């Protein structure tokens, strides 16, 4: 339990498409990517400060 397979990803994508529309999905994906990158950079900076 907890494994997300291909059918589940398709269902999630369809729900996101219905909620946000096709035009906003690339924008949302870009913002999520930027947030993840920012979080990883902050974690790296924190590790450098501890050493």
Phi and psi in radians as a Rosetta constraint file:
Dihedral C 1 N 2 CA 2 C 2 CIRCULARHARMONIC 1.805 0.35
Dihedral N 2 CA 2 C 2 N 3 CIRCULARHARMONIC -0.209 0.35
Dihedral C 2 N 3 CA 3 C 3 CIRCULARHARMONIC -1.435 0.35
Dihedral N 3 CA 3 C 3 N 4 CIRCULARHARMONIC 2.259 0.35
Dihedral C 3 N 4 CA 4 C 4 CIRCULARHARMONIC -1.751 0.35
Dihedral N 4 CA 4 C 4 N 5 CIRCULARHARMONIC 2.082 0.35
Dihedral C 4 N 5 CA 5 C 5 CIRCULARHARMONIC -1.723 0.35
Dihedral N 5 CA 5 C 5 N 6 CIRCULARHARMONIC -3.076 0.35
Dihedral C 5 N 6 CA 6 C 6 CIRCULARHARMONIC -1.063 0.35
Dihedral N 6 CA 6 C 6 N 7 CIRCULARHARMONIC -0.789 0.35
Dihedral C 6 N 7 CA 7 C 7 CIRCULARHARMONIC -1.064 0.35
Dihedral N 7 CA 7 C 7 N 8 CIRCULARHARMONIC -0.655 0.35
Dihedral C 7 N 8 CA 8 C 8 CIRCULARHARMONIC -1.166 0.35
Dihedral N 8 CA 8 C 8 N 9 CIRCULARHARMONIC -0.682 0.35
Dihedral C 8 N 9 CA 9 C 9 CIRCULARHARMONIC -1.115 0.35
Dihedral N 9 CA 9 C 9 N 10 CIRCULARHARMONIC -0.669 0.35
Dihedral C 9 N 10 CA 10 C 10 CIRCULARHARMONIC -1.102 0.35
Dihedral N 10 CA 10 C 10 N 11 CIRCULARHARMONIC -0.764 0.35
Dihedral C 10 N 11 CA 11 C 11 CIRCULARHARMONIC -1.098 0.35
Dihedral N 11 CA 11 C 11 N 12 CIRCULARHARMONIC -0.755 0.35
Dihedral C 11 N 12 CA 12 C 12 CIRCULARHARMONIC -1.103 0.35
Dihedral N 12 CA 12 C 12 N 13 CIRCULARHARMONIC -0.729 0.35
Dihedral C 12 N 13 CA 13 C 13 CIRCULARHARMONIC -1.115 0.35
Dihedral N 13 CA 13 C 13 N 14 CIRCULARHARMONIC -0.718 0.35
Dihedral C 13 N 14 CA 14 C 14 CIRCULARHARMONIC -1.135 0.35
Dihedral N 14 CA 14 C 14 N 15 CIRCULARHARMONIC -0.736 0.35
Dihedral C 14 N 15 CA 15 C 15 CIRCULARHARMONIC -1.113 0.35
Dihedral N 15 CA 15 C 15 N 16 CIRCULARHARMONIC -0.749 0.35
Dihedral C 15 N 16 CA 16 C 16 CIRCULARHARMONIC -1.109 0.35
Dihedral N 16 CA 16 C 16 N 17 CIRCULARHARMONIC -0.686 0.35
Dihedral C 16 N 17 CA 17 C 17 CIRCULARHARMONIC -1.104 0.35
Dihedral N 17 CA 17 C 17 N 18 CIRCULARHARMONIC -0.710 0.35
Dihedral C 17 N 18 CA 18 C 18 CIRCULARHARMONIC -1.208 0.35
Dihedral N 18 CA 18 C 18 N 19 CIRCULARHARMONIC -0.661 0.35
Dihedral C 18 N 19 CA 19 C 19 CIRCULARHARMONIC -1.300 0.35
Dihedral N 19 CA 19 C 19 N 20 CIRCULARHARMONIC -0.766 0.35
Dihedral C 19 N 20 CA 20 C 20 CIRCULARHARMONIC -1.856 0.35
Dihedral N 20 CA 20 C 20 N 21 CIRCULARHARMONIC -0.325 0.35
Dihedral C 20 N 21 CA 21 C 21 CIRCULARHARMONIC 1.494 0.35
Dihedral N 21 CA 21 C 21 N 22 CIRCULARHARMONIC 2.764 0.35
Dihedral C 21 N 22 CA 22 C 22 CIRCULARHARMONIC -1.184 0.35
Dihedral N 22 CA 22 C 22 N 23 CIRCULARHARMONIC -0.526 0.35
Dihedral C 22 N 23 CA 23 C 23 CIRCULARHARMONIC -1.241 0.35
Dihedral N 23 CA 23 C 23 N 24 CIRCULARHARMONIC -0.546 0.35
Dihedral C 23 N 24 CA 24 C 24 CIRCULARHARMONIC -1.580 0.35
Dihedral N 24 CA 24 C 24 N 25 CIRCULARHARMONIC -0.311 0.35
Dihedral C 24 N 25 CA 25 C 25 CIRCULARHARMONIC -1.043 0.35
Dihedral N 25 CA 25 C 25 N 26 CIRCULARHARMONIC -0.785 0.35
Dihedral C 25 N 26 CA 26 C 26 CIRCULARHARMONIC -1.090 0.35
Dihedral N 26 CA 26 C 26 N 27 CIRCULARHARMONIC -0.641 0.35
Dihedral C 26 N 27 CA 27 C 27 CIRCULARHARMONIC -1.134 0.35
Dihedral N 27 CA 27 C 27 N 28 CIRCULARHARMONIC -0.763 0.35
Dihedral C 27 N 28 CA 28 C 28 CIRCULARHARMONIC -1.134 0.35
Dihedral N 28 CA 28 C 28 N 29 CIRCULARHARMONIC -0.749 0.35
Dihedral C 28 N 29 CA 29 C 29 CIRCULARHARMONIC -1.070 0.35
Dihedral N 29 CA 29 C 29 N 30 CIRCULARHARMONIC -0.704 0.35
Dihedral C 29 N 30 CA 30 C 30 CIRCULARHARMONIC -1.118 0.35
Dihedral N 30 CA 30 C 30 N 31 CIRCULARHARMONIC -0.758 0.35
Dihedral C 30 N 31 CA 31 C 31 CIRCULARHARMONIC -1.138 0.35
Dihedral N 31 CA 31 C 31 N 32 CIRCULARHARMONIC -0.672 0.35
Dihedral C 31 N 32 CA 32 C 32 CIRCULARHARMONIC -1.131 0.35
Dihedral N 32 CA 32 C 32 N 33 CIRCULARHARMONIC -0.752 0.35
Dihedral C 32 N 33 CA 33 C 33 CIRCULARHARMONIC -1.065 0.35
Dihedral N 33 CA 33 C 33 N 34 CIRCULARHARMONIC -0.745 0.35
Dihedral C 33 N 34 CA 34 C 34 CIRCULARHARMONIC -1.128 0.35
Dihedral N 34 CA 34 C 34 N 35 CIRCULARHARMONIC -0.673 0.35
Dihedral C 34 N 35 CA 35 C 35 CIRCULARHARMONIC -1.140 0.35
Dihedral N 35 CA 35 C 35 N 36 CIRCULARHARMONIC -0.744 0.35
Dihedral C 35 N 36 CA 36 C 36 CIRCULARHARMONIC -1.122 0.35
Dihedral N 36 CA 36 C 36 N 37 CIRCULARHARMONIC -0.745 0.35
Dihedral C 36 N 37 CA 37 C 37 CIRCULARHARMONIC -1.097 0.35
Dihedral N 37 CA 37 C 37 N 38 CIRCULARHARMONIC -0.751 0.35
Dihedral C 37 N 38 CA 38 C 38 CIRCULARHARMONIC -1.090 0.35
Dihedral N 38 CA 38 C 38 N 39 CIRCULARHARMONIC -0.727 0.35
Dihedral C 38 N 39 CA 39 C 39 CIRCULARHARMONIC -1.106 0.35
Dihedral N 39 CA 39 C 39 N 40 CIRCULARHARMONIC -0.776 0.35
Dihedral C 39 N 40 CA 40 C 40 CIRCULARHARMONIC -1.107 0.35
Dihedral N 40 CA 40 C 40 N 41 CIRCULARHARMONIC -0.723 0.35
Dihedral C 40 N 41 CA 41 C 41 CIRCULARHARMONIC -1.084 0.35
Dihedral N 41 CA 41 C 41 N 42 CIRCULARHARMONIC -0.717 0.35
Dihedral C 41 N 42 CA 42 C 42 CIRCULARHARMONIC -1.142 0.35
Dihedral N 42 CA 42 C 42 N 43 CIRCULARHARMONIC -0.653 0.35
Dihedral C 42 N 43 CA 43 C 43 CIRCULARHARMONIC -1.159 0.35
Dihedral N 43 CA 43 C 43 N 44 CIRCULARHARMONIC -0.687 0.35
Dihedral C 43 N 44 CA 44 C 44 CIRCULARHARMONIC -1.130 0.35
Dihedral N 44 CA 44 C 44 N 45 CIRCULARHARMONIC -0.728 0.35
Dihedral C 44 N 45 CA 45 C 45 CIRCULARHARMONIC -1.099 0.35
Dihedral N 45 CA 45 C 45 N 46 CIRCULARHARMONIC -0.697 0.35
Dihedral C 45 N 46 CA 46 C 46 CIRCULARHARMONIC -1.133 0.35
Dihedral N 46 CA 46 C 46 N 47 CIRCULARHARMONIC -0.702 0.35
Dihedral C 46 N 47 CA 47 C 47 CIRCULARHARMONIC -1.119 0.35
Dihedral N 47 CA 47 C 47 N 48 CIRCULARHARMONIC -0.657 0.35
Dihedral C 47 N 48 CA 48 C 48 CIRCULARHARMONIC -1.180 0.35
Dihedral N 48 CA 48 C 48 N 49 CIRCULARHARMONIC -0.616 0.35
Dihedral C 48 N 49 CA 49 C 49 CIRCULARHARMONIC -1.201 0.35
Dihedral N 49 CA 49 C 49 N 50 CIRCULARHARMONIC -0.574 0.35
Dihedral C 49 N 50 CA 50 C 50 CIRCULARHARMONIC -1.270 0.35
Dihedral N 50 CA 50 C 50 N 51 CIRCULARHARMONIC -0.464 0.35
